[in-house]
């Protein structure tokens, strides 16, 4: 499974979001409705799924799904 598909599945676990809305260009807040609390939970789920730990709050500038995917490549 590619990185995008894994991120998409993780987002689907977090929120009841129509999977068709989860694209690389989707804005986490505007398009997907992920608020600040859900965003923190998403980051925790991403870290667990990919076995990583973001450093120095590098995720704070993530606004689109593409930002998450790019950080994992």
C-alpha positions in Angstrom: 0.0 0.0 0.0 1.4 3.4 -0.9 2.0 6.2 1.6 -1.0 8.2 0.4 -3.3 5.1 0.8 -2.0 4.5 4.3 -2.6 8.2 5.3 -6.0 8.1 3.8 -7.0 5.0 5.8 -5.7 6.6 8.9 -7.8 9.7 8.3 -10.8 7.5 7.7 -10.2 5.9 11.1 -10.1 9.2 12.8 -13.2 10.9 11.3 -16.3 9.8 9.5 -15.3 11.4 6.2 -16.4 10.4 2.8 -13.3 8.7 1.4 -13.8 10.4 -2.0 -13.0 13.7 -0.3 -9.6 12.6 0.9 -7.3 13.6 -1.9 -3.7 14.9 -1.9 -5.0 18.4 -2.3 -7.7 18.2 0.3 -7.4 20.9 3.1 -7.5 19.2 6.5 -9.7 21.8 8.0 -11.8 23.3 5.1 -12.3 20.2 3.0 -12.2 17.4 5.7 -13.4 19.3 8.8 -10.4 18.2 10.9 -10.3 20.6 13.8 -7.4 21.2 16.2 -8.2 18.3 18.6 -8.8 15.9 15.7 -5.5 17.1 14.1 -3.5 16.2 17.2 -5.2 12.8 17.3 -4.4 12.4 13.5 -0.7 13.1 14.1 -0.6 10.5 16.9 -2.3 8.0 14.7 0.2 8.8 11.8 3.1 8.4 14.1 1.8 5.0 15.3 1.0 3.8 11.8 4.4 4.7 10.4 6.5 4.1 13.5 7.8 7.6 13.5 8.0 10.6 15.9 7.7 14.1 14.5 10.3 16.4 16.0 10.2 20.1 16.8 6.5 20.4 16.0 7.3 20.0 12.3 3.6 19.0 11.7 2.3 22.5 12.8 2.4 23.7 9.2 0.5 20.8 7.8 -2.6 22.1 6.1 -3.2 19.6 3.3 -3.1 15.8 3.0 -0.1 16.3 0.7 1.9 17.9 3.5 1.5 14.7 5.6 2.4 12.4 2.7 5.4 14.5 1.8 6.7 14.3 5.4 6.6 10.5 5.3 8.6 10.0 2.1 
